[in-house]
Amino acid sequence: MPRTELQDSGVREGAGILESRLTRLSREEFARDVWARTAALTREASDFSDVLSTSAVDELISRRGLRTPFLRVAKDGATLPSSSFTAPAGVGATVADQLDDTALWRAFADGATLVLQALHRTWEPVADLVSGLSTELGHPVQANAYVTPPQNRGFDAHYDVHDVFVLQIEGAKRWVIHEPVLPDPLRDQPWTDHRAAVADQAAHGTPHLDTMLRPGDVLYLPRGWLHAAQAQGEVSVHLTLGVHVWTRYALAEQLTRAALAALCDDPSMRRSLPLGTRGPGGADGPDDVDGTAGSCGSDGDMDLVREHLLAAVAEADPAPLFHRARRSQGRPAPLGPVAQLTALNGLGTTSPVRLRKALEPRLEGTRLFTRVGHLDFPAPDLVPVARLLDGQVRTAGELGLALAGRLLRAGVLVPADR
């Protein structure tokens, strides 16, 4: 049976983020017992003070010049309008949607929850954690932080359309978890479409888990699992890592798109339907009221379309579309333009370089696909390019100065320290 509460069993040397920081389970154990199956709580999974803190929250809100939508404010289940906590920042910074720290303080003191969104774009320790976890899971990951004053809650019971890891950073928060009313919801099946069932389950169903999260605890929830949380006697800060899982339905979408793209080249599929067509099951022409006329009626057209579509699906290769979509769902590691230019201008045979992280590189034939575009290579360059994909530090001399310079200029290679 899947375990609801996971205990500290020690961490193997070289374990990944999933095991060393989130669940104390190996990737294989987590995949077998927990992933997409059940909620699971790990007590004292890790010390997350290196990832986020209340002082980091204060810095982000008051000193980093954040703008909406990098922050939402919620109270008693409702989201406040951004106009209530944004304002221009004076001479030289008159952009109107910057966070107003005074307005945010007043809302927070009045019981509102502050939601720092897409924190993997604005706080480096979170970005590093998210990037590593995404690589490990094979699914895109994003991060939000929730800062809730004592005895308050931000949102009513609901479910997410992505899996989540909840990392309690500071304070304590009570979580009440119920099993899904819609298992494995897709991205276009939000909880608001099932509001009545969600409210009934939350009000009358037996909780699967009713527990207090304290600093270092981690809660995993598959998509669809209902949850509501309330801060206790002090400010609560928790980080939610949202795993936007790929599904079989998503693969079906890619396969269908590939098949439809192939049908564009089929002259019979581009042909116009007869004049006066009424659609499948209908009569075609104005005189064809009994549905018996001709061999080019709508039902015949539909049979032909179905035949050609099934053949196209059987032959379609969804891989290019899949990998393109996968690359589009994340960003490569940060790149400093000044450091990059300095490295390019000073490039020598002993210059250390490495592949830029989180590029999602994929070498197909003579073409390298990455999140910053694709590059074609002559045959002699393919071996050193393939060697780069292991992410290890190389010297420009190992690759060849011309190749190293080209990849630095493209933003594929970055300077590295030995």
N, C-alpha and C positions, 0 to 999 in steps of 0.2 A: 504494500500500500504506500502511496506517496506520503512523505512526511510533512506535517504542517509546521513543526518547529524543529529547526536544525541546530544542532549543538556543535561547539568547537571541537573538532577532532584533529587539530593540527594541520599545518599546511606543508605540502611537499616543496622541496627546493625546486625553483624554476616554475612554480605554478603560475597560471595566468591570473588576470584580474578577477575573473569569475570565482576562482577558488581562494585566492589570497586576500581578497577584499570584500567579497559580496556574499558568498554562500558556504564556504568551507567544503564545497563539493568539487570534485574534478569535473571537467567539462563533460565527460562521458556519464558520470553519475547524475549530473544535473539534467542532461538531455534525456536520460532514461526515466528518472523519477519525478521530475518537476516541470520541465519546460513545456509550456502551453497546456499543462494538465491541472495544476492545483496551486493555490496560494501557499507560500512557504515563508516562515519567519526564521531568521538567523540572529541569535543573540550575540552581542559583542563581536560582530563580524570584523570590525576594523576601527581604528582611530582615524576619523575623517578630518581632523583639524588642519591637515595639509591641503585639503581640497577646498573647504569653505568654512567661514566663521561669521559671527555677527559683525566683527570689525570689517571683514571683506564686504558684507552687505552694505554697511554704512559708507564705505569708500565708493562702491559702485553707484549708490544712489546720490551721494552728495558731491563727488569729485570727478566722476568719469564722463560727465556730459551725456549720459544716456538719453535716448529719445524713445518715444513709443514706436513700435509695439514691444520694445524690450522690457516693458513693465506693464502689468495689469494690476488693478486693485479690486478686491472682492470683499463683500460683507453680507452675511446672512444669506448666502446662496446667490447673490446678484453681483454682476460686474459693474463697477462705477464707470461713468463716462470719462474718457481720457482728458476732456477739457477741465475736469475738476482737479487734476493734479499735474498739469503741464503749463508752461509759460515760457516766453522768451527769456534769455539770460543776459540781457543788457547789451551795451555797445560791443560790436564785433561778434556777437553771438545771438543774433535776433531770431534764430529759427524758433518757431512758435511751439513746437511739440517736444521741447526738452523737459525733463523731469523737474518739477518744482519741489525741492526738498522740504520747504515749510508746509506746503499743502499736504505732502505725503506724511509728514510728522503728525499733522492734525488728524488725518484720516486713520493713521495707525493708532494714535492715542484713543481714538473713538471706536476701536475694535476691528478695523479693516485688516485683511490679509494682503501683504505685498507679494506679488508673483513676479520674480525675475525670470523672464523668458529667454530661451535660446542662450543660456548661460555658457554654453560651449563656444559661443562666438565672442564673449566679452570677458571671460575669466580664465586665464591660462591653465591653472591646475585642473579645472573642470574639463577644459578642452582636451587635455592630455588623457584624462580618465576616459572620456567619451570616445576618443579616437581609438584607444587601445581596446576598449570593450567592443566597439563596432567591428573591428578587425577580428576579434576573437569569436564573436557570435555569428558573423557573416550577415548581419542585418544592420540597417542604419539606426543610429542612436542619437537622441538629443537630450538636453537637460534643462529643467526649470527648477528654481528654488522657491519655496513657500515660507514666508516669514509671518507668523501668526502671533498676535498678542495673547496674554493669558486668558483662558476661559472663553476663547472665541473660535469660530470656524469660518472658513472661507466659502465652502461649497456644500450643497446638500448631497445626499447619497446619489451616486451616478456610476457609470462605467466609462472606461476609456476604450478607444478602438485600436490601442497599441498596448503591448506589454509594458510593465513598469517595474523598476527597482526603486524602492523608497529608502533613502539613506537618512537616518535621523542624525542631524549634525549637532544641535544644541537644544536644551529643554526636553520636554516630554509631550507626547501627543497620543491620545487614545484613538485607536482605529477599530472600526466595526466593519467586518467583511462578510458579504453574502455571496452565495453562488450565483452564476449568471441567470438572467431571464432570457438572454439570447447568446448562446455559446459562440465564441469565435466571431464576433461581429467584424464586418469589413469596414473600410474607412468611410464609406458612404452610408453606414448604418449607425448613427450616433444614438446615445441613450435618450435623447429628446424624442426620438421616434417611438420610444417605448416608455414614456414618462409614467403612465399609470401603473404598468407592471413593475417598474423600478420602485416607485413609491410604495406599492403594496408589499413587495418583497422586503424592502427595508423596514417597513412598519410592523409586519406580521411574521415574516420568515425567521427561522432560527439562524442566528449568525454562525457562519463557518468558523469565524475567529473574532474575538473581542479582546483586544490586548493593548498594552501600553508600550509604545516605542520610546526608548531612551537612547542617549548618544551612543553611537556605534552599532545599533541594531539596524538590520536590513530586512525589508519586507518585499517579497516578489509577488506580483499579481499578473496572471495572464489577462489578455484583453477580454473584456466582457464581465469581469468580476466586479461586483458592486462594492463601493467603499465610501465611507464618510469618516472624517477625522476632526478632532477638537483638541486644541491646546489645553494644557493643564495650568499649573500655578506659576508658570514663567513663560517668557517668550520662547516659542518653538521655531526652529529652523530645520527644514528638511529639504533634501535634494531628490528630485524625481528624475530618474533616467528612463526616458521613453524609448522603447525598442519598436520601431516601425517595421513589423515583420513582413517579409515576403510570404505570400500564400499561393496555394494552387490556383486560386481564382486569378491572381496577378499573372501567373504563368499562362493561364488560359487567355488573358487579355493580350499578352505579348504574342502568343501563337496566332490569335485571331487577326491581330494587326498585320502580322507577317503574311498571313494568307490573303488578306484584303489587298495588301500591296502587290502581291503576285497577280491578283485578278485584274489589276489596272492594265496589265499587258495582254489580257485576253479580249480580242475583238468582240467575241460573242457576248461578253459581260458588259461591254460599253454600249451595246446596241440599245436603241430606244424601245420602250414598250409600245404596243399598238395604240393608235388613237382611241380615245374614249375608254381607256382602261379603268376598271373599277377596283383593282387590287386583288389580292388572293381571295379566291372563293366568289368573286363577283363576275358579272358579265363584262365583256370588253367593249363592244361597239354600241352605238345608239340603237341598232336594230337587233342586237344580241340579247334580248330580254330574258330568254329562257336558258342562257348559259351553254347553248349547244353549238355555237358557231365556231368553226375554224380550229386549226391546230396551234394557234399562237395565243390562246387565252391565258389569263393570269395564272391559273393553276399549272398550266404547262410551263409558263415562264418560271414559276417558283420551283417546279421540279428540276428544271435545267439549272437554275441558280444553286439549288441545294446540291446537285450532283457536282458542279464545278467547285463549289465552296469546300465540300468534303474532300475532293481531290487536292485542292490547294492546301488545306489544313494538313493532310497526310504528308505533303511534300515540303511544307514550310519549315524554315529554320528560324526559330524565335531568338536564338542566341545573340545576334547583334543588337536587336532591340532591347533584350533583357539587360545586357551589359551596359548599354548606353543609359538606360533608365537607372541602373544601379549606380553608375558613376555620377549621374545628375543629382542623386539624393544626398550627397555629401560634398565637403570642400577639402582641398588639399591642405597640408600643414601650412602655417603662416610663412611668408617669404618677405624678407626685408630688402627693398630695392637698393638701398645704399650698400649693404653688405654684399648683395649679389653683384653689383657693378664693380665693387672693389675686388671681389674674387675673380671676376672675368678679366679685369685689366691686369691683375697680378698673376694670372694663371701660368704655372710652370709645371715641369714634370713631377715635382714632389708635392704639388698642391693636393691636400686631402679633399675629396668630394664624396658625396653619397646621394642616393636617390631621395628625392623629397618625399616625406612621409604622407600617407593617406592619399596617394595618387590613384589607387586602384589600377595599377598598370596591367596591361594585357597585350602580350606580343602575339600577333597573328600573322604568320608569314613574314613579310618584310616590313610590316606596319606595327608601330607601338601606339596603342590607345591609352590615354590617361585622362584625368579630370581637367587637364589644361589643354587638351587637344590631341591630335595624332601626328606622328612623324613617320616618314618612310626612310628606310636605310638601305644602302648598298650591301651586298652580301658580306664583304669583309668586316662590316661593323656589327653584324648580327650576334656574333659570339660575345664580344665585350658588352653589348647592350643586354643580352640575356643574363650575363653575370651580375649586372647591376641590380637585377630584380630581387636579389636576396637581401637588399638593404644594407649590406656591409660597406664600410668605408673603403674607398679605393684611392689611388693616386691618379692624377690626370695622365701621368705617363703610362700607367697600366692600360688606360682606355685609348690613349692617343690624344694629343692636344687638340686636334681639330674636332674630334668627336666630343670631347669634354667641353670645349668651348661652345659648340652647338647646343648641347644639352643644358648648359648653364644659361645660355641666352633664352632658351625655350622655357625655363623655369622648371625643368624636369630634374636637373641636378642642383644641389645647393652645397656651399662650402661646409666642411665638417672638421671637427677636432678629432685628433687621433686618441 
